[in-house]
Every structure is written in C-alpha cells, then in structure tokens.
Amino acid sequence: MKSEWVVVFRTDNPIEASLVKGKLEDAGFPVFERGEALGKVYGLTVEPLGAIEILVPSHLLGEALELISGEEEPESP
C-alpha cells in the first residue's frame, strides 16, 4: 500500500523546521522537507516563498502530531 505524504508542520523559520524534522527522524519517522527553491535563492523568509513544510506518510500523521506537540519530558538529575 502506497501512503500519501501530508504536512505535519509548517513554518518560515529554517531552524525551527530543522528541529522538528530532526525530532521526527530521531523517533524513526520517515520525513520529507519541502520548501520553495526560489525563496532559498533570494533569501526570502516570509510566506509563501519562505515557507518550509515537514511531511510524513499519512498513516503516521497522528503519531507525528502527538510527538511534536507533546510536552517535553523533564530531564533526570
């Protein structure tokens, strides 16, 4: 069964996008990052040309949303 890719996170901040993508990848999610190439060429950082989208397979959307929107666990002393 082929799964469609769906947007799980959207931002115009490349650092924020990288953090979310890394968190999902560390948890074992297949992740795809999509952004407008023209925005990168001209250094645009506002919508729509500066938008960055993080996508996951549709069947993993719920789990991915839960992971990125969940409370951070406190660090052990």
C-alpha positions in Angstrom: 0.0 0.0 0.0 1.4 3.4 -1.0 0.9 6.1 1.5 0.5 9.8 0.6 2.7 12.4 2.3 0.9 15.0 4.4 2.1 18.2 6.0 2.6 17.8 9.7 4.4 21.1 10.4 4.7 24.4 8.5 7.0 27.4 9.4 9.0 30.1 7.8 11.9 29.6 10.2 14.5 27.2 8.9 15.9 26.5 12.4 12.5 25.6 13.7 11.9 23.3 10.7 15.3 21.6 11.2 14.5 20.9 14.9 11.1 19.4 14.1 12.5 17.4 11.3 15.3 16.1 13.5 12.9 15.2 16.3 10.7 13.2 14.0 13.7 11.5 12.4 15.2 10.6 15.8 11.9 8.9 16.6 12.1 6.8 13.5 9.6 8.6 11.3 10.2 8.9 7.5 10.3 12.6 6.9 10.4 14.9 3.8 11.1 18.6 3.9 9.6 20.8 1.2 10.2 24.4 0.5 10.2 26.9 -2.3 13.5 26.9 -4.1 13.1 30.5 -5.2 12.8 31.6 -1.6 16.2 30.0 -0.7 17.9 31.6 -3.8 16.7 35.1 -2.8 16.9 34.6 0.9 13.2 35.1 1.5 12.0 34.2 4.9 8.3 35.0 4.8 5.3 33.2 3.4 4.7 31.9 0.8 8.2 31.8 -0.8 9.9 31.3 2.6 7.5 28.6 3.8 9.0 25.3 4.8 6.8 22.2 5.2 7.6 19.0 7.0 5.8 16.0 5.7 5.2 12.4 6.9 3.3 9.5 5.5 -0.5 10.0 6.0 -0.8 6.8 8.1 1.7 8.3 10.7 0.2 11.8 10.9 -1.5 11.3 14.3 1.6 9.9 15.9 3.8 12.6 14.4 1.5 15.4 15.6 1.4 13.9 19.0 5.2 13.8 19.1 5.8 17.3 18.0 3.0 18.9 20.1 3.6 16.8 23.2 5.1 18.2 26.4 8.8 17.8 26.8 9.7 15.2 29.4 11.8 16.6 32.3 15.4 15.7 32.3 16.6 13.3 35.0 19.0 14.9 37.6 
